[in-house]
Amino acid sequence: MRTVELLLDEAADAAVREAWRRLADAGLPSQARHRSPTNSPHLTLAACPELTAPIRWALADVAAALPLPARCTGVVRFARPTSVLAWALDLDEALAGLHRRAWEAVASNSPPETLNPFHAPGRWSPHITLGRTRRAGAFAGRRVCEVLPAPPLSVWLTTLRSYDTETGALEVLGPRS
């Protein structure tokens, strides 16, 4: 699979990494435990089996819309299929439009059954993952919020990239030149 992700500005990246560190120091599940050099704070827009030429062409328009400001709205928890702790982002008109264009790009040239329905417009919840585990209830309780720093009020979504889950390769996706 190939993900389509947005990277954060330096200050927001540092804030997320601080949250990762605090969760890890408290013995809670944290993205800090993923030591891969490809592990960085990001916002996933979609995923598809392959970045075909038509998908790449359409994603160039998404990359051309960057940087894009976004507002953090606080902590969010997802319970299934894995427990996830994240900072939620406001799904304003600009972010919704950017996401829709990315979704349409991957959906235009991918078998429908290969697309994650949670990434579809109307179901997508923009968030930056802080911790993830298969252990149910891992992020329940006030203790988690007491450990975390306050999320940044705003972030800039700066770079479009893709991660290949099979090879581990990263690729920056830029606008057409």
C-alpha positions as CSV (number, residue, x, y, z in Angstrom):
1,M,0.0,0.0,0.0
2,R,1.0,3.6,-0.6
3,T,-0.2,6.2,1.9
4,V,-0.8,9.8,1.0
5,E,0.1,12.0,3.9
6,L,0.7,15.6,4.9
7,L,3.7,16.6,7.0
8,L,3.7,19.4,9.6
9,D,5.7,22.5,10.1
10,E,8.7,22.4,12.3
11,A,7.0,23.8,15.4
12,A,4.0,21.4,15.2
13,D,6.3,18.5,14.5
14,A,8.3,19.3,17.6
15,A,5.1,19.6,19.7
16,V,3.9,16.2,18.5
17,R,7.3,14.6,19.2
18,E,7.1,16.1,22.7
19,A,3.7,14.4,23.2
20,W,5.1,11.1,21.9
21,R,8.0,11.4,24.4
22,R,5.7,12.2,27.4
23,L,3.5,9.2,26.6
24,A,6.5,6.9,26.3
25,D,8.0,8.3,29.6
26,A,4.7,7.6,31.3
27,G,4.7,4.0,30.1
28,L,1.8,4.5,27.7
29,P,1.6,3.5,24.0
30,S,3.4,6.1,21.9
31,Q,4.5,6.6,18.4
32,A,7.9,7.4,19.9
33,R,8.4,3.7,20.2
34,H,8.5,3.3,16.4
35,R,12.2,3.8,15.8
36,S,12.0,3.9,12.0
37,P,13.6,6.9,10.3
38,T,10.4,7.2,8.3
39,N,8.3,7.7,11.4
40,S,7.3,11.4,11.6
41,P,4.2,13.3,12.7
42,H,1.7,13.4,9.8
43,L,-1.9,13.5,8.7
44,T,-3.0,10.6,6.6
45,L,-5.3,11.6,3.7
46,A,-5.7,8.3,2.0
47,A,-4.0,5.0,0.9
48,C,-4.0,3.0,-2.3
49,P,-2.3,0.0,-3.7
50,E,-0.1,2.0,-6.2
51,L,0.6,5.6,-7.2
52,T,-0.2,5.3,-10.9
53,A,0.5,8.1,-13.3
54,P,-3.1,9.4,-13.2
55,I,-3.1,9.4,-9.4
56,R,0.3,11.2,-9.3
57,W,-1.0,13.8,-11.8
58,A,-4.1,14.6,-9.7
59,L,-2.0,14.6,-6.4
60,A,0.2,17.3,-7.9
61,D,-2.8,19.7,-7.6
62,V,-3.1,18.7,-3.9
63,A,0.6,19.5,-3.4
64,A,0.2,22.8,-5.2
65,A,-2.3,23.9,-2.5
66,L,0.3,23.7,0.3
67,P,1.1,25.0,2.8
68,L,-2.3,25.0,4.4
69,P,-3.1,26.1,7.9
70,A,-5.1,23.9,10.2
71,R,-6.5,24.3,13.7
72,C,-6.1,21.6,16.5
73,T,-9.3,21.0,18.4
74,G,-8.0,18.8,21.2
75,V,-7.5,15.2,22.1
76,V,-9.5,12.5,20.4
77,R,-9.6,8.7,21.0
78,F,-10.6,6.0,18.6
79,A,-11.4,2.5,20.0
80,R,-11.6,0.2,17.0
81,P,-10.0,-1.7,15.4
82,T,-7.1,-0.4,17.5
83,S,-6.9,2.0,20.3
84,V,-5.6,5.4,19.0
85,L,-4.9,8.6,20.9
86,A,-4.5,11.7,18.7
87,W,-4.8,15.4,18.3
88,A,-7.8,16.2,16.2
89,L,-7.8,18.8,13.5
90,D,-10.7,21.0,12.6
91,L,-12.3,19.8,9.3
92,D,-12.8,23.3,7.9
93,E,-13.7,24.0,4.3
94,A,-10.0,24.3,3.1
95,L,-8.9,21.0,4.7
96,A,-12.1,19.2,3.6
97,G,-11.5,20.4,0.0
98,L,-7.9,19.3,0.0
99,H,-8.8,15.9,1.5
100,R,-11.6,15.4,-1.1
101,R,-9.1,16.1,-3.9
102,A,-6.6,13.6,-2.5
103,W,-9.4,11.0,-2.1
104,E,-10.7,11.5,-5.6
105,A,-7.1,11.2,-6.9
106,V,-6.5,7.8,-5.3
107,A,-10.1,6.6,-6.0
108,S,-9.9,7.5,-9.7
109,N,-7.4,4.8,-10.5
110,S,-7.7,2.2,-7.7
111,P,-10.0,-0.8,-7.2
112,P,-12.7,0.4,-4.8
113,E,-12.3,-2.6,-2.5
114,T,-8.6,-1.6,-1.9
115,L,-9.5,1.8,-0.4
116,N,-9.9,2.3,3.3
117,P,-13.5,3.4,3.9
118,F,-12.4,5.5,6.9
119,H,-10.5,7.8,4.6
120,A,-13.6,8.5,2.5
121,P,-15.1,12.0,2.6
122,G,-17.8,12.1,5.2
123,R,-16.1,9.4,7.3
124,W,-12.6,10.8,7.5
125,S,-11.6,12.3,10.9
126,P,-8.4,14.4,10.5
127,H,-6.0,13.6,13.3
128,I,-2.3,13.4,14.2
129,T,-1.6,10.1,15.9
130,L,0.2,10.3,19.3
131,G,-0.1,6.6,20.3
132,R,-1.6,3.4,19.0
133,T,-2.0,-0.1,20.5
134,R,-4.2,-3.2,20.1
135,R,-4.8,-3.1,23.9
136,A,-8.5,-2.0,24.4
137,G,-8.9,0.9,26.8
138,A,-5.2,1.8,26.8
139,F,-6.0,5.5,26.6
140,A,-9.0,5.7,28.9
141,G,-8.9,7.8,32.0
142,R,-7.7,11.3,32.9
143,R,-4.1,10.2,33.4
144,V,-3.5,10.3,29.7
145,C,-4.6,14.0,29.3
146,E,-2.5,15.0,32.3
147,V,0.6,13.5,30.7
148,L,0.1,15.3,27.3
149,P,1.3,18.9,26.6
150,A,-1.4,21.2,25.2
151,P,-1.8,20.7,21.5
152,P,-0.6,23.6,19.3
153,L,-3.5,26.0,18.5
154,S,-2.6,25.8,14.9
155,V,-0.3,23.9,12.5
156,W,0.8,24.3,9.0
157,L,0.4,21.3,6.7
158,T,3.5,21.8,4.5
159,T,4.5,18.8,2.4
160,L,2.6,16.0,0.6
161,R,4.4,12.6,0.8
162,S,3.7,8.9,0.2
163,Y,5.0,6.0,2.3
164,D,5.3,2.5,0.7
165,T,4.2,0.1,3.4
166,E,6.0,-2.8,1.7
167,T,9.4,-1.3,1.0
168,G,9.5,1.4,3.7
169,A,10.4,4.0,1.0
170,L,9.2,7.6,1.4
171,E,8.5,9.9,-1.5
172,V,7.7,13.6,-1.5
173,L,4.9,14.4,-3.9
174,G,5.3,17.9,-5.4
175,P,3.3,20.1,-7.7
176,R,3.8,19.9,-11.4
177,S,6.7,21.9,-12.5
